[in-house]
Amino acid sequence: MPEEEALELVHSRGFGSRRKLGPNSARSVDELRVRLEETRQRGFATSLEEAETRSGSSGRTILRQF
């Protein structure tokens, strides 16, 4: 997903609002851009206490070629 599309998506879901998040959540657009690039380089995403305290997850895109 292109970076601008990703930023539009997170803003539509409340990024930047005053909603309480976990202690490790990105606090600025610049920090979010860095994390997006790290995820692209690594090939998978992780979330450790970003949405809420004491939570974690990981994700990876799986492509199937026909």
CHARMM-style PDB file with segment names, atoms N, HN, CA, C and O in Angstrom:
ATOM      1  N   MET     1       0.848  -1.167   0.000  1.00  0.00      PROA
ATOM      2  CA  MET     1       0.000   0.000   0.000  1.00  0.00      PROA
ATOM      3  C   MET     1       0.896   1.233   0.000  1.00  0.00      PROA
ATOM      4  O   MET     1       1.832   1.320   0.795  1.00  0.00      PROA
ATOM      5  N   PRO     2       0.622   2.173  -0.873  1.00  0.00      PROA
ATOM      6  CA  PRO     2       1.410   3.407  -0.886  1.00  0.00      PROA
ATOM      7  C   PRO     2       1.288   4.163   0.449  1.00  0.00      PROA
ATOM      8  O   PRO     2       0.262   4.093   1.126  1.00  0.00      PROA
ATOM      9  N   GLU     3       2.344   4.874   0.803  1.00  0.00      PROA
ATOM     10  HN  GLU     3       3.178   4.931   0.253  1.00  0.00      PROA
ATOM     11  CA  GLU     3       2.382   5.571   2.088  1.00  0.00      PROA
ATOM     12  C   GLU     3       1.212   6.534   2.276  1.00  0.00      PROA
ATOM     13  O   GLU     3       0.600   6.554   3.344  1.00  0.00      PROA
ATOM     14  N   GLU     4       0.899   7.316   1.273  1.00  0.00      PROA
ATOM     15  HN  GLU     4       1.397   7.299   0.406  1.00  0.00      PROA
ATOM     16  CA  GLU     4      -0.188   8.293   1.420  1.00  0.00      PROA
ATOM     17  C   GLU     4      -1.524   7.608   1.669  1.00  0.00      PROA
ATOM     18  O   GLU     4      -2.344   8.101   2.443  1.00  0.00      PROA
ATOM     19  N   GLU     5      -1.742   6.476   1.017  1.00  0.00      PROA
ATOM     20  HN  GLU     5      -1.075   6.075   0.388  1.00  0.00      PROA
ATOM     21  CA  GLU     5      -2.975   5.714   1.237  1.00  0.00      PROA
ATOM     22  C   GLU     5      -3.015   5.164   2.669  1.00  0.00      PROA
ATOM     23  O   GLU     5      -4.063   5.172   3.315  1.00  0.00      PROA
ATOM     24  N   ALA     6      -1.870   4.690   3.153  1.00  0.00      PROA
ATOM     25  HN  ALA     6      -1.019   4.683   2.628  1.00  0.00      PROA
ATOM     26  CA  ALA     6      -1.790   4.185   4.522  1.00  0.00      PROA
ATOM     27  C   ALA     6      -2.076   5.305   5.530  1.00  0.00      PROA
ATOM     28  O   ALA     6      -2.785   5.092   6.514  1.00  0.00      PROA
ATOM     29  N   LEU     7      -1.528   6.486   5.282  1.00  0.00      PROA
ATOM     30  HN  LEU     7      -0.952   6.659   4.483  1.00  0.00      PROA
ATOM     31  CA  LEU     7      -1.766   7.611   6.192  1.00  0.00      PROA
ATOM     32  C   LEU     7      -3.234   8.037   6.177  1.00  0.00      PROA
ATOM     33  O   LEU     7      -3.794   8.356   7.226  1.00  0.00      PROA
ATOM     34  N   GLU     8      -3.855   8.043   5.008  1.00  0.00      PROA
ATOM     35  HN  GLU     8      -3.400   7.784   4.156  1.00  0.00      PROA
ATOM     36  CA  GLU     8      -5.287   8.353   4.928  1.00  0.00      PROA
ATOM     37  C   GLU     8      -6.094   7.350   5.736  1.00  0.00      PROA
ATOM     38  O   GLU     8      -7.034   7.724   6.437  1.00  0.00      PROA
ATOM     39  N   LEU     9      -5.728   6.079   5.639  1.00  0.00      PROA
ATOM     40  HN  LEU     9      -4.964   5.775   5.070  1.00  0.00      PROA
ATOM     41  CA  LEU     9      -6.441   5.028   6.357  1.00  0.00      PROA
ATOM     42  C   LEU     9      -6.332   5.212   7.866  1.00  0.00      PROA
ATOM     43  O   LEU     9      -7.345   5.150   8.563  1.00  0.00      PROA
ATOM     44  N   VAL    10      -5.133   5.435   8.385  1.00  0.00      PROA
ATOM     45  HN  VAL    10      -4.310   5.485   7.820  1.00  0.00      PROA
ATOM     46  CA  VAL    10      -4.993   5.574   9.834  1.00  0.00      PROA
ATOM     47  C   VAL    10      -5.667   6.844  10.347  1.00  0.00      PROA
ATOM     48  O   VAL    10      -6.198   6.860  11.458  1.00  0.00      PROA
ATOM     49  N   HSD    11      -5.648   7.904   9.548  1.00  0.00      PROA
ATOM     50  HN  HSD    11      -5.217   7.891   8.645  1.00  0.00      PROA
ATOM     51  CA  HSD    11      -6.356   9.121   9.962  1.00  0.00      PROA
ATOM     52  C   HSD    11      -7.863   8.891   9.988  1.00  0.00      PROA
ATOM     53  O   HSD    11      -8.554   9.420  10.859  1.00  0.00      PROA
ATOM     54  N   SER    12      -8.375   8.110   9.046  1.00  0.00      PROA
ATOM     55  HN  SER    12      -7.813   7.681   8.338  1.00  0.00      PROA
ATOM     56  CA  SER    12      -9.813   7.827   9.024  1.00  0.00      PROA
ATOM     57  C   SER    12     -10.234   6.958  10.209  1.00  0.00      PROA
ATOM     58  O   SER    12     -11.409   6.920  10.573  1.00  0.00      PROA
ATOM     59  N   ARG    13      -9.266   6.262  10.806  1.00  0.00      PROA
ATOM     60  HN  ARG    13      -8.311   6.294  10.510  1.00  0.00      PROA
ATOM     61  CA  ARG    13      -9.544   5.397  11.957  1.00  0.00      PROA
ATOM     62  C   ARG    13      -9.230   6.077  13.286  1.00  0.00      PROA
ATOM     63  O   ARG    13      -9.286   5.437  14.337  1.00  0.00      PROA
ATOM     64  N   GLY    14      -8.901   7.367  13.249  1.00  0.00      PROA
ATOM     65  HN  GLY    14      -8.855   7.887  12.396  1.00  0.00      PROA
ATOM     66  CA  GLY    14      -8.729   8.114  14.492  1.00  0.00      PROA
ATOM     67  C   GLY    14      -7.312   8.483  14.870  1.00  0.00      PROA
ATOM     68  O   GLY    14      -7.100   9.020  15.957  1.00  0.00      PROA
ATOM     69  N   PHE    15      -6.313   8.214  14.005  1.00  0.00      PROA
ATOM     70  HN  PHE    15      -6.485   7.778  13.121  1.00  0.00      PROA
ATOM     71  CA  PHE    15      -4.948   8.600  14.341  1.00  0.00      PROA
ATOM     72  C   PHE    15      -4.892  10.111  14.529  1.00  0.00      PROA
ATOM     73  O   PHE    15      -5.449  10.871  13.736  1.00  0.00      PROA
ATOM     74  N   GLY    16      -4.225  10.524  15.567  1.00  0.00      PROA
ATOM     75  HN  GLY    16      -3.773   9.907  16.211  1.00  0.00      PROA
ATOM     76  CA  GLY    16      -4.097  11.949  15.837  1.00  0.00      PROA
ATOM     77  C   GLY    16      -5.174  12.480  16.766  1.00  0.00      PROA
ATOM     78  O   GLY    16      -5.087  13.621  17.219  1.00  0.00      PROA
ATOM     79  N   SER    17      -6.183  11.680  17.056  1.00  0.00      PROA
ATOM     80  HN  SER    17      -6.254  10.753  16.688  1.00  0.00      PROA
ATOM     81  CA  SER    17      -7.215  12.119  17.995  1.00  0.00      PROA
ATOM     82  C   SER    17      -6.678  11.986  19.413  1.00  0.00      PROA
ATOM     83  O   SER    17      -5.580  11.466  19.617  1.00  0.00      PROA
ATOM     84  N   ARG    18      -7.411  12.432  20.348  1.00  0.00      PROA
ATOM     85  HN  ARG    18      -8.302  12.854  20.182  1.00  0.00      PROA
ATOM     86  CA  ARG    18      -6.969  12.378  21.743  1.00  0.00      PROA
ATOM     87  C   ARG    18      -7.379  11.064  22.421  1.00  0.00      PROA
ATOM     88  O   ARG    18      -7.372  10.962  23.647  1.00  0.00      PROA
ATOM     89  N   ARG    19      -7.729  10.078  21.621  1.00  0.00      PROA
ATOM     90  HN  ARG    19      -7.734  10.160  20.624  1.00  0.00      PROA
ATOM     91  CA  ARG    19      -8.115   8.769  22.144  1.00  0.00      PROA
ATOM     92  C   ARG    19      -6.914   8.144  22.855  1.00  0.00      PROA
ATOM     93  O   ARG    19      -5.788   8.213  22.362  1.00  0.00      PROA
ATOM     94  N   LYS    20      -7.162   7.538  24.010  1.00  0.00      PROA
ATOM     95  HN  LYS    20      -8.076   7.482  24.410  1.00  0.00      PROA
ATOM     96  CA  LYS    20      -6.083   6.910  24.766  1.00  0.00      PROA
ATOM     97  C   LYS    20      -5.626   5.643  24.053  1.00  0.00      PROA
ATOM     98  O   LYS    20      -6.434   4.788  23.693  1.00  0.00      PROA
ATOM     99  N   LEU    21      -4.315   5.541  23.858  1.00  0.00      PROA
ATOM    100  HN  LEU    21      -3.658   6.235  24.151  1.00  0.00      PROA
ATOM    101  CA  LEU    21      -3.711   4.374  23.223  1.00  0.00      PROA
ATOM    102  C   LEU    21      -2.659   3.785  24.145  1.00  0.00      PROA
ATOM    103  O   LEU    21      -2.434   4.294  25.243  1.00  0.00      PROA
ATOM    104  N   GLY    22      -2.020   2.727  23.708  1.00  0.00      PROA
ATOM    105  HN  GLY    22      -2.202   2.313  22.816  1.00  0.00      PROA
ATOM    106  CA  GLY    22      -0.975   2.090  24.495  1.00  0.00      PROA
ATOM    107  C   GLY    22       0.279   2.937  24.576  1.00  0.00      PROA
ATOM    108  O   GLY    22       0.426   3.911  23.838  1.00  0.00      PROA
ATOM    109  N   PRO    23       1.178   2.571  25.467  1.00  0.00      PROA
ATOM    110  CA  PRO    23       2.379   3.365  25.691  1.00  0.00      PROA
ATOM    111  C   PRO    23       3.358   3.383  24.523  1.00  0.00      PROA
ATOM    112  O   PRO    23       4.216   4.264  24.464  1.00  0.00      PROA
ATOM    113  N   ASN    24       3.256   2.439  23.596  1.00  0.00      PROA
ATOM    114  HN  ASN    24       2.560   1.723  23.645  1.00  0.00      PROA
ATOM    115  CA  ASN    24       4.206   2.378  22.478  1.00  0.00      PROA
ATOM    116  C   ASN    24       3.612   2.828  21.147  1.00  0.00      PROA
ATOM    117  O   ASN    24       4.209   2.585  20.099  1.00  0.00      PROA
ATOM    118  N   SER    25       2.464   3.472  21.167  1.00  0.00      PROA
ATOM    119  HN  SER    25       1.979   3.669  22.019  1.00  0.00      PROA
ATOM    120  CA  SER    25       1.842   3.903  19.910  1.00  0.00      PROA
ATOM    121  C   SER    25       2.593   5.101  19.319  1.00  0.00      PROA
ATOM    122  O   SER    25       3.167   5.911  20.046  1.00  0.00      PROA
ATOM    123  N   ALA    26       2.577   5.194  17.990  1.00  0.00      PROA
ATOM    124  HN  ALA    26       2.111   4.535  17.399  1.00  0.00      PROA
ATOM    125  CA  ALA    26       3.185   6.345  17.311  1.00  0.00      PROA
ATOM    126  C   ALA    26       2.414   7.602  17.706  1.00  0.00      PROA
ATOM    127  O   ALA    26       1.183   7.603  17.727  1.00  0.00      PROA
ATOM    128  N   ARG    27       3.131   8.651  18.013  1.00  0.00      PROA
ATOM    129  HN  ARG    27       4.131   8.651  17.996  1.00  0.00      PROA
ATOM    130  CA  ARG    27       2.495   9.894  18.478  1.00  0.00      PROA
ATOM    131  C   ARG    27       2.491  11.000  17.425  1.00  0.00      PROA
ATOM    132  O   ARG    27       1.851  12.035  17.611  1.00  0.00      PROA
ATOM    133  N   SER    28       3.200  10.784  16.327  1.00  0.00      PROA
ATOM    134  HN  SER    28       3.720   9.943  16.176  1.00  0.00      PROA
ATOM    135  CA  SER    28       3.260  11.816  15.292  1.00  0.00      PROA
ATOM    136  C   SER    28       3.275  11.155  13.917  1.00  0.00      PROA
ATOM    137  O   SER    28       3.557   9.963  13.794  1.00  0.00      PROA
ATOM    138  N   VAL    29       2.973  11.934  12.897  1.00  0.00      PROA
ATOM    139  HN  VAL    29       2.744  12.902  12.997  1.00  0.00      PROA
ATOM    140  CA  VAL    29       3.007  11.421  11.527  1.00  0.00      PROA
ATOM    141  C   VAL    29       4.426  11.019  11.154  1.00  0.00      PROA
ATOM    142  O   VAL    29       4.620  10.010  10.476  1.00  0.00      PROA
ATOM    143  N   ASP    30       5.412  11.782  11.578  1.00  0.00      PROA
ATOM    144  HN  ASP    30       5.255  12.602  12.129  1.00  0.00      PROA
ATOM    145  CA  ASP    30       6.809  11.440  11.279  1.00  0.00      PROA
ATOM    146  C   ASP    30       7.189  10.087  11.888  1.00  0.00      PROA
ATOM    147  O   ASP    30       7.833   9.269  11.230  1.00  0.00      PROA
ATOM    148  N   GLU    31       6.795   9.854  13.134  1.00  0.00      PROA
ATOM    149  HN  GLU    31       6.273  10.518  13.668  1.00  0.00      PROA
ATOM    150  CA  GLU    31       7.082   8.576  13.777  1.00  0.00      PROA
ATOM    151  C   GLU    31       6.354   7.435  13.062  1.00  0.00      PROA
ATOM    152  O   GLU    31       6.910   6.350  12.892  1.00  0.00      PROA
ATOM    153  N   LEU    32       5.124   7.680  12.649  1.00  0.00      PROA
ATOM    154  HN  LEU    32       4.672   8.561  12.787  1.00  0.00      PROA
ATOM    155  CA  LEU    32       4.358   6.668  11.922  1.00  0.00      PROA
ATOM    156  C   LEU    32       5.017   6.340  10.587  1.00  0.00      PROA
ATOM    157  O   LEU    32       5.087   5.172  10.206  1.00  0.00      PROA
ATOM    158  N   ARG    33       5.498   7.354   9.874  1.00  0.00      PROA
ATOM    159  HN  ARG    33       5.441   8.303  10.184  1.00  0.00      PROA
ATOM    160  CA  ARG    33       6.198   7.115   8.602  1.00  0.00      PROA
ATOM    161  C   ARG    33       7.431   6.231   8.794  1.00  0.00      PROA
ATOM    162  O   ARG    33       7.689   5.342   7.983  1.00  0.00      PROA
ATOM    163  N   VAL    34       8.187   6.467   9.854  1.00  0.00      PROA
ATOM    164  HN  VAL    34       7.978   7.189  10.514  1.00  0.00      PROA
ATOM    165  CA  VAL    34       9.365   5.647  10.150  1.00  0.00      PROA
ATOM    166  C   VAL    34       8.944   4.201  10.404  1.00  0.00      PROA
ATOM    167  O   VAL    34       9.571   3.272   9.896  1.00  0.00      PROA
ATOM    168  N   ARG    35       7.891   4.014  11.185  1.00  0.00      PROA
ATOM    169  HN  ARG    35       7.382   4.770  11.598  1.00  0.00      PROA
ATOM    170  CA  ARG    35       7.426   2.660  11.489  1.00  0.00      PROA
ATOM    171  C   ARG    35       6.892   1.952  10.241  1.00  0.00      PROA
ATOM    172  O   ARG    35       7.097   0.748  10.082  1.00  0.00      PROA
ATOM    173  N   LEU    36       6.221   2.675   9.369  1.00  0.00      PROA
ATOM    174  HN  LEU    36       6.055   3.652   9.498  1.00  0.00      PROA
ATOM    175  CA  LEU    36       5.748   2.074   8.122  1.00  0.00      PROA
ATOM    176  C   LEU    36       6.926   1.598   7.272  1.00  0.00      PROA
ATOM    177  O   LEU    36       6.883   0.505   6.706  1.00  0.00      PROA
ATOM    178  N   GLU    37       7.966   2.408   7.182  1.00  0.00      PROA
ATOM    179  HN  GLU    37       8.001   3.295   7.641  1.00  0.00      PROA
ATOM    180  CA  GLU    37       9.143   2.023   6.400  1.00  0.00      PROA
ATOM    181  C   GLU    37       9.847   0.817   7.030  1.00  0.00      PROA
ATOM    182  O   GLU    37      10.282  -0.087   6.318  1.00  0.00      PROA
ATOM    183  N   GLU    38       9.959   0.803   8.350  1.00  0.00      PROA
ATOM    184  HN  GLU    38       9.606   1.538   8.929  1.00  0.00      PROA
ATOM    185  CA  GLU    38      10.565  -0.351   9.024  1.00  0.00      PROA
ATOM    186  C   GLU    38       9.774  -1.629   8.740  1.00  0.00      PROA
ATOM    187  O   GLU    38      10.356  -2.688   8.508  1.00  0.00      PROA
ATOM    188  N   THR    39       8.462  -1.521   8.759  1.00  0.00      PROA
ATOM    189  HN  THR    39       7.989  -0.660   8.947  1.00  0.00      PROA
ATOM    190  CA  THR    39       7.603  -2.674   8.477  1.00  0.00      PROA
ATOM    191  C   THR    39       7.799  -3.154   7.054  1.00  0.00      PROA
ATOM    192  O   THR    39       7.881  -4.358   6.812  1.00  0.00      PROA
ATOM    193  N   ARG    40       7.876  -2.231   6.111  1.00  0.00      PROA
ATOM    194  HN  ARG    40       7.810  -1.253   6.308  1.00  0.00      PROA
ATOM    195  CA  ARG    40       8.109  -2.613   4.709  1.00  0.00      PROA
ATOM    196  C   ARG    40       9.448  -3.332   4.549  1.00  0.00      PROA
ATOM    197  O   ARG    40       9.537  -4.335   3.841  1.00  0.00      PROA
ATOM    198  N   GLN    41      10.472  -2.823   5.200  1.00  0.00      PROA
ATOM    199  HN  GLN    41      10.400  -2.009   5.775  1.00  0.00      PROA
ATOM    200  CA  GLN    41      11.801  -3.423   5.100  1.00  0.00      PROA
ATOM    201  C   GLN    41      11.839  -4.819   5.738  1.00  0.00      PROA
ATOM    202  O   GLN    41      12.474  -5.733   5.212  1.00  0.00      PROA
ATOM    203  N   ARG    42      11.170  -4.964   6.847  1.00  0.00      PROA
ATOM    204  HN  ARG    42      10.655  -4.221   7.274  1.00  0.00      PROA
ATOM    205  CA  ARG    42      11.164  -6.218   7.593  1.00  0.00      PROA
ATOM    206  C   ARG    42      10.278  -7.270   6.919  1.00  0.00      PROA
ATOM    207  O   ARG    42      10.568  -8.465   6.984  1.00  0.00      PROA
ATOM    208  N   GLY    43       9.201  -6.823   6.274  1.00  0.00      PROA
ATOM    209  HN  GLY    43       8.965  -5.853   6.221  1.00  0.00      PROA
ATOM    210  CA  GLY    43       8.297  -7.743   5.586  1.00  0.00      PROA
ATOM    211  C   GLY    43       7.123  -8.221   6.420  1.00  0.00      PROA
ATOM    212  O   GLY    43       6.315  -9.021   5.948  1.00  0.00      PROA
ATOM    213  N   PHE    44       7.016  -7.750   7.642  1.00  0.00      PROA
ATOM    214  HN  PHE    44       7.673  -7.101   8.026  1.00  0.00      PROA
ATOM    215  CA  PHE    44       5.872  -8.083   8.492  1.00  0.00      PROA
ATOM    216  C   PHE    44       5.709  -6.988   9.539  1.00  0.00      PROA
ATOM    217  O   PHE    44       6.634  -6.221   9.806  1.00  0.00      PROA
ATOM    218  N   ALA    45       4.517  -6.930  10.125  1.00  0.00      PROA
ATOM    219  HN  ALA    45       3.766  -7.553   9.908  1.00  0.00      PROA
ATOM    220  CA  ALA    45       4.209  -5.890  11.106  1.00  0.00      PROA
ATOM    221  C   ALA    45       4.125  -6.482  12.508  1.00  0.00      PROA
ATOM    222  O   ALA    45       3.753  -7.642  12.684  1.00  0.00      PROA
ATOM    223  N   THR    46       4.472  -5.682  13.488  1.00  0.00      PROA
ATOM    224  HN  THR    46       4.774  -4.739  13.345  1.00  0.00      PROA
ATOM    225  CA  THR    46       4.289  -6.057  14.881  1.00  0.00      PROA
ATOM    226  C   THR    46       3.634  -4.892  15.620  1.00  0.00      PROA
ATOM    227  O   THR    46       3.774  -3.732  15.232  1.00  0.00      PROA
ATOM    228  N   SER    47       2.934  -5.220  16.665  1.00  0.00      PROA
ATOM    229  HN  SER    47       2.820  -6.163  16.980  1.00  0.00      PROA
ATOM    230  CA  SER    47       2.323  -4.217  17.523  1.00  0.00      PROA
ATOM    231  C   SER    47       2.476  -4.693  18.952  1.00  0.00      PROA
ATOM    232  O   SER    47       1.853  -5.678  19.346  1.00  0.00      PROA
ATOM    233  N   LEU    48       3.287  -4.015  19.726  1.00  0.00      PROA
ATOM    234  HN  LEU    48       3.793  -3.214  19.406  1.00  0.00      PROA
ATOM    235  CA  LEU    48       3.489  -4.357  21.129  1.00  0.00      PROA
ATOM    236  C   LEU    48       3.085  -3.174  21.989  1.00  0.00      PROA
ATOM    237  O   LEU    48       3.784  -2.162  22.049  1.00  0.00      PROA
ATOM    238  N   GLU    49       1.969  -3.315  22.642  1.00  0.00      PROA
ATOM    239  HN  GLU    49       1.402  -4.137  22.594  1.00  0.00      PROA
ATOM    240  CA  GLU    49       1.391  -2.276  23.486  1.00  0.00      PROA
ATOM    241  C   GLU    49       1.184  -0.962  22.732  1.00  0.00      PROA
ATOM    242  O   GLU    49       1.428   0.115  23.277  1.00  0.00      PROA
ATOM    243  N   GLU    50       0.740  -1.052  21.494  1.00  0.00      PROA
ATOM    244  HN  GLU    50       0.542  -1.927  21.051  1.00  0.00      PROA
ATOM    245  CA  GLU    50       0.448   0.156  20.728  1.00  0.00      PROA
ATOM    246  C   GLU    50      -1.027   0.540  20.851  1.00  0.00      PROA
ATOM    247  O   GLU    50      -1.348   1.709  21.067  1.00  0.00      PROA
ATOM    248  N   ALA    51      -1.919  -0.437  20.713  1.00  0.00      PROA
ATOM    249  HN  ALA    51      -1.657  -1.386  20.538  1.00  0.00      PROA
ATOM    250  CA  ALA    51      -3.349  -0.145  20.820  1.00  0.00      PROA
ATOM    251  C   ALA    51      -3.780  -0.011  22.279  1.00  0.00      PROA
ATOM    252  O   ALA    51      -4.594   0.845  22.625  1.00  0.00      PROA
ATOM    253  N   GLU    52      -3.222  -0.867  23.118  1.00  0.00      PROA
ATOM    254  HN  GLU    52      -2.561  -1.562  22.837  1.00  0.00      PROA
ATOM    255  CA  GLU    52      -3.516  -0.806  24.546  1.00  0.00      PROA
ATOM    256  C   GLU    52      -2.424  -1.533  25.317  1.00  0.00      PROA
ATOM    257  O   GLU    52      -1.676  -2.331  24.752  1.00  0.00      PROA
ATOM    258  N   THR    53      -2.341  -1.254  26.591  1.00  0.00      PROA
ATOM    259  HN  THR    53      -2.949  -0.605  27.049  1.00  0.00      PROA
ATOM    260  CA  THR    53      -1.353  -1.868  27.451  1.00  0.00      PROA
ATOM    261  C   THR    53      -1.590  -3.375  27.527  1.00  0.00      PROA
ATOM    262  O   THR    53      -2.732  -3.835  27.541  1.00  0.00      PROA
ATOM    263  N   ARG    54      -0.503  -4.129  27.576  1.00  0.00      PROA
ATOM    264  HN  ARG    54       0.425  -3.755  27.564  1.00  0.00      PROA
ATOM    265  CA  ARG    54      -0.508  -5.587  27.728  1.00  0.00      PROA
ATOM    266  C   ARG    54      -1.134  -6.312  26.535  1.00  0.00      PROA
ATOM    267  O   ARG    54      -1.760  -7.359  26.700  1.00  0.00      PROA
ATOM    268  N   SER    55      -0.965  -5.763  25.355  1.00  0.00      PROA
ATOM    269  HN  SER    55      -0.456  -4.912  25.221  1.00  0.00      PROA
ATOM    270  CA  SER    55      -1.461  -6.425  24.146  1.00  0.00      PROA
ATOM    271  C   SER    55      -0.361  -6.453  23.094  1.00  0.00      PROA
ATOM    272  O   SER    55       0.551  -5.627  23.108  1.00  0.00      PROA
ATOM    273  N   GLY    56      -0.462  -7.414  22.185  1.00  0.00      PROA
ATOM    274  HN  GLY    56      -1.203  -8.086  22.174  1.00  0.00      PROA
ATOM    275  CA  GLY    56       0.515  -7.509  21.107  1.00  0.00      PROA
ATOM    276  C   GLY    56      -0.058  -8.287  19.941  1.00  0.00      PROA
ATOM    277  O   GLY    56      -0.984  -9.082  20.106  1.00  0.00      PROA
ATOM    278  N   SER    57       0.496  -8.056  18.764  1.00  0.00      PROA
ATOM    279  HN  SER    57       1.248  -7.410  18.631  1.00  0.00      PROA
ATOM    280  CA  SER    57       0.053  -8.783  17.580  1.00  0.00      PROA
ATOM    281  C   SER    57       1.132  -8.695  16.507  1.00  0.00      PROA
ATOM    282  O   SER    57       2.075  -7.911  16.608  1.00  0.00      PROA
ATOM    283  N   SER    58       0.965  -9.522  15.479  1.00  0.00      PROA
ATOM    284  HN  SER    58       0.198 -10.159  15.397  1.00  0.00      PROA
ATOM    285  CA  SER    58       1.850  -9.456  14.321  1.00  0.00      PROA
ATOM    286  C   SER    58       1.020  -9.774  13.087  1.00  0.00      PROA
ATOM    287  O   SER    58      -0.049 -10.379  13.178  1.00  0.00      PROA
ATOM    288  N   GLY    59       1.530  -9.355  11.929  1.00  0.00      PROA
ATOM    289  HN  GLY    59       2.398  -8.864  11.855  1.00  0.00      PROA
ATOM    290  CA  GLY    59       0.795  -9.611  10.700  1.00  0.00      PROA
ATOM    291  C   GLY    59       1.729  -9.639   9.502  1.00  0.00      PROA
ATOM    292  O   GLY    59       2.781  -9.000   9.486  1.00  0.00      PROA
ATOM    293  N   ARG    60       1.313 -10.395   8.506  1.00  0.00      PROA
ATOM    294  HN  ARG    60       0.458 -10.914   8.518  1.00  0.00      PROA
ATOM    295  CA  ARG    60       2.084 -10.516   7.280  1.00  0.00      PROA
ATOM    296  C   ARG    60       1.126 -10.745   6.130  1.00  0.00      PROA
ATOM    297  O   ARG    60       0.125 -11.445   6.282  1.00  0.00      PROA
ATOM    298  N   THR    61       1.420 -10.167   4.997  1.00  0.00      PROA
ATOM    299  HN  THR    61       2.233  -9.598   4.874  1.00  0.00      PROA
ATOM    300  CA  THR    61       0.630 -10.400   3.806  1.00  0.00      PROA
ATOM    301  C   THR    61       1.059 -11.719   3.172  1.00  0.00      PROA
ATOM    302  O   THR    61       2.250 -11.999   3.035  1.00  0.00      PROA
ATOM    303  N   ILE    62       0.085 -12.511   2.794  1.00  0.00      PROA
ATOM    304  HN  ILE    62      -0.882 -12.283   2.905  1.00  0.00      PROA
ATOM    305  CA  ILE    62       0.363 -13.773   2.112  1.00  0.00      PROA
ATOM    306  C   ILE    62      -0.239 -13.678   0.723  1.00  0.00      PROA
ATOM    307  O   ILE    62      -1.450 -13.520   0.570  1.00  0.00      PROA
ATOM    308  N   LEU    63       0.603 -13.775  -0.277  1.00  0.00      PROA
ATOM    309  HN  LEU    63       1.587 -13.903  -0.152  1.00  0.00      PROA
ATOM    310  CA  LEU    63       0.151 -13.690  -1.653  1.00  0.00      PROA
ATOM    311  C   LEU    63       0.118 -15.074  -2.268  1.00  0.00      PROA
ATOM    312  O   LEU    63       1.044 -15.869  -2.102  1.00  0.00      PROA
ATOM    313  N   ARG    64      -0.943 -15.343  -2.968  1.00  0.00      PROA
ATOM    314  HN  ARG    64      -1.694 -14.698  -3.102  1.00  0.00      PROA
ATOM    315  CA  ARG    64      -1.078 -16.629  -3.641  1.00  0.00      PROA
ATOM    316  C   ARG    64      -1.048 -16.385  -5.138  1.00  0.00      PROA
ATOM    317  O   ARG    64      -1.852 -15.614  -5.664  1.00  0.00      PROA
ATOM    318  N   GLN    65      -0.148 -17.023  -5.805  1.00  0.00      PROA
ATOM    319  HN  GLN    65       0.505 -17.649  -5.378  1.00  0.00      PROA
ATOM    320  CA  GLN    65      -0.043 -16.850  -7.256  1.00  0.00      PROA
ATOM    321  C   GLN    65      -0.750 -18.013  -7.943  1.00  0.00      PROA
ATOM    322  O   GLN    65      -0.563 -19.175  -7.581  1.00  0.00      PROA
ATOM    323  N   PHE    66      -1.553 -17.682  -8.925  1.00  0.00      PROA
ATOM    324  HN  PHE    66      -1.706 -16.739  -9.219  1.00  0.00      PROA
ATOM    325  CA  PHE    66      -2.289 -18.701  -9.680  1.00  0.00      PROA
ATOM    326  C   PHE    66      -1.644 -18.924 -11.019  1.00  0.00      PROA
ATOM    327  OT1 PHE    66      -2.117 -19.747 -11.803  1.00  0.00      PROA
TER     328      PHE     66
END
